[in-house]
């Protein structure tokens, strides 16, 4: 069965007075039932503006927003935020400080108080905080507050949950754990969610699909792995992780001659042809331990080493180019060593798509 | 968003209500005047000269005393500092006109200081009262700035080998300047607003001129023209303040607080500092207070008990009602911009606060002109219908009513209520409005169920500050009060100006006691606020 469409925006546009560039330009998004979508980009790229327009907290200049089967914004109609059936989790959780957790969850509920209380308890249980229902927000950790905010939004059974940088204020130590908890909860209740964040790692942990925004426009969207390995341009490549960017000619000169197969189909006559390699795409061994290889390899010298916990990153100069290469952190090659660089075999399969 | 338009209309209507009296004032300036020619050629130059004299010397003294006391209190720790911490603010609770008649009594025949100086009147006496009564405006503003942001600058200067004198001149004074000048401008408005003390000491000024034009000559146009000249003077003061503040962004914006850790001074030097700081408290508070106490005991409070109780009750009912209205309006004015993320609505909401920079007599003239126009219009429209039924015309409805007087208090002092409430709204932020909206609840639910409970403390604070200012206000009350209606301020002034000083004293004493009580509560509340904020930060 084809998944049901929950959110669709078409040509969404917002230009704030006094600004040269529009905050959001011609944004088309489509989310299907149960999907978690992350809109990522640098601060000021327009992702929060887009989210607020979808929530109904900001009026678009033009475009169209449809949530489930209802048009909530078009040139001729505007459904106010209160009636859109969207839940929202804010950056600082925005729990009402004078209300207990239970009362916070009950705030938007209607019907007899007893039923409201039971429902609040149910959703607090869902996020694992039912025992603290009489506590006040200031007694909770940041992660717990975000879980209550999620319970509060979910209790209203919204068609769509909007997550506005909900993890950015969390301690790095607990962030991953909280994101995993949120993902589990969202999956359990089978809710459709739209996350905006500037932290690509949050998107990787939570999202089924990622959209990258720049200067108000959506420049690429898709499956996280697809975006990581086949970025549309160098901006997306950099935003999604460390990237080595080369002119194709230079890469060919270093690893010359490159295997004919992957490049055979590429028109390399244009001097602007660029290739992007991730640090983990390149294998590195000290020259003294280098083995003869069937793959084409290059020689280089390590000019810097950075220890990054789970991995080590080397800055290597090979011919006229410098590149970053990573290894597991227990594998150590001293700074200044001469090394052999080889493109990993699996990279060849994708390299073609990396010519941009 | 569309359902928020009604709130914008409420905001526009509220702002208009606050601005209307000024428009009425402007429209009245071109009416004909019988005495303006005479006034402008005879007394006007004297009003201008005298007002400028009072401004110049009072502000010089207020600025010097305010900044020096702020520096000593912030930089050093010495004997009795905790007591002085509270006492230095007490002069703010003594209206200048009460100090005036207390001092006059002390220097009069039979007074304690009569042998030293037989007379206490004229412009220098007024300047003396202004300096010791109004330095608190500069002291409080300068001290807050220095105590919050001065630490790192003082430490740096010390490490660069600067002496204590150089620290004050080259670090503290420039750092305090924007705040201190802001405080001095408010003190300047008070100088220009003063009526009771100047009349009593025989000093002419714009405000006494307005009273003369209205009460003695019965010429409202002349009074309005004088009011506008006074407003122009205030405008020049404010513009000068804005000009000096233009490049003063170095002070607080974007800086992290860096509190000053006081240096302990003991022995003779410490005692000397205590003695220096006792001067302003003695002249600004203890001397007038003791004189009032002395007269009150002598006058035997019991004889006037009935009158005292009635007037105190009337004053409290009027001022407390106005305070409740002021807080309610300030709560609305502060809330509405949250619905629109500030912008033009934020500017509209802060417009009514401009009334604080306008002397009471000017506001009174505007409000009076407006209420007379309203009464005239209502009578013209409805008398043909109602007069035959009632047997008499409608007459005055607004003019000389308590509602108009309370409304004028609101116009004059809404700023003191709005400021703490707006800053509480700012610290809470508008996120709860959005949050409630995503839960299907509109702005009314956000206002009553979320923001109001969170604003309890700020509202109390705002109400108290309004009460403190409104209860002391004399010129505005004198012009707008209903016939035969007295407040503590008016009765104190009238008895004192009839030289019935001993009878006036108990009324003045109650005013001062209320002021001191309110000041202490305000200090306790702000300390509580600081603790709450620190607690929140810790959490």
Interface residues (C-beta under 8 A of the other chain):
Chain A: X52 X55 X56 X57 X58 X59 X78 X80 X81 X82 X83 X86 X87 X88 X90 X92 X94 X96 X97 X98 X107 X108 X138 X152 X153 X156 X162
Chain B: X1 X2 X3 X431 X432 X434 X435 X436 X437 X438 X439 X440 X441 X442 X449 X450 X453 X454 X536 X539
